[in-house]
């Protein structure tokens, strides 16, 4: 029997999140420029934001679902290269530069889950 390790994606939420999909009626669109290598978009329902990493620029960006505004989420970001949500909706991020895994709490503080 297979066991799910993370939260289930809500029905109707496409890969890339609602913030990337809804405004264009399902067609691909450019969300931002200036990234050298962006990856790992994750939609965070509690914040209504799409968060992604720009690894070479050592930053994480966010796109607000309501306004479409793109801004800085975290910099430096430890060359973050992957994120997911835990069962409580908190952002869990792998930081390859710091060689650690962190969790962003609901109040914005960062907790180190695993370090070197």
ABEGO torsion letter per residue (X at the ends): XBBBABBBBBBGBBBGEAAAAAAAGGBBBBABBGBABBBGBBBBAAAGBBBBBBAAAGBBBBBBAAAGBBBBABOBAGGBAEBBBBAAGBBBBBBAAAGBBBBBBAAGBBBBABBX
